[in-house]
């Protein structure tokens, strides 16, 4: 099921922000591509389809957080995404907000 986790939760709207942050985080470390991100997200318990991820990548690019480039991948070409300066700045701000939320949700108990 699209947007479900290992626990079976179908709260895609709840997790979509976390998925976008996860994508942006990896795009700051190295160029990413769709299938690679689908596999990475799966390792963290997110099941996301290409039909969900690719429009998300396009929206992140349209907002200026990512930039794309076509690269040769053997006999084919692959679209890869990297974080822009704006994306890096947005991620830094988000990290602070996530830390604050984590403290309230987990450490505050």
KAUR-V223327 format. One record per backbone hydrogen bond with DSSP energy under -0.5 kcal/mol. NH is the residue of the N-H (numbers start at 1). CO is the residue of the C=O. Records with the same first field share a line. If there is no record, write none. Layout:
NH=CO ; CO
This chain:
3=47
4=1 ; 47
5=9
6=45
8=5
12=10
14=11
15=11
16=12
17=13
19=15
20=16
21=17
22=18
23=19
24=20
25=21
26=22
27=23
28=24 ; 25
29=25
30=26
32=81
37=33
38=34
39=35
40=36
41=37
42=38
43=39
44=40 ; 41
45=42
46=41
47=4
48=46
52=49
53=49
54=50
56=52
57=53
58=54
59=55
60=56
61=57
62=58
63=59
64=61
65=60
66=60
67=82
69=80
71=78
73=76
75=73
76=73
78=71
80=69 ; 78
81=32
82=67
83=27
84=65
88=84
89=85
90=86
91=87
92=88
93=89
94=90
95=91
96=92
97=93
98=94
99=95
100=96
101=97
102=98
103=99
104=100
105=101
106=102
107=102
108=103
109=106
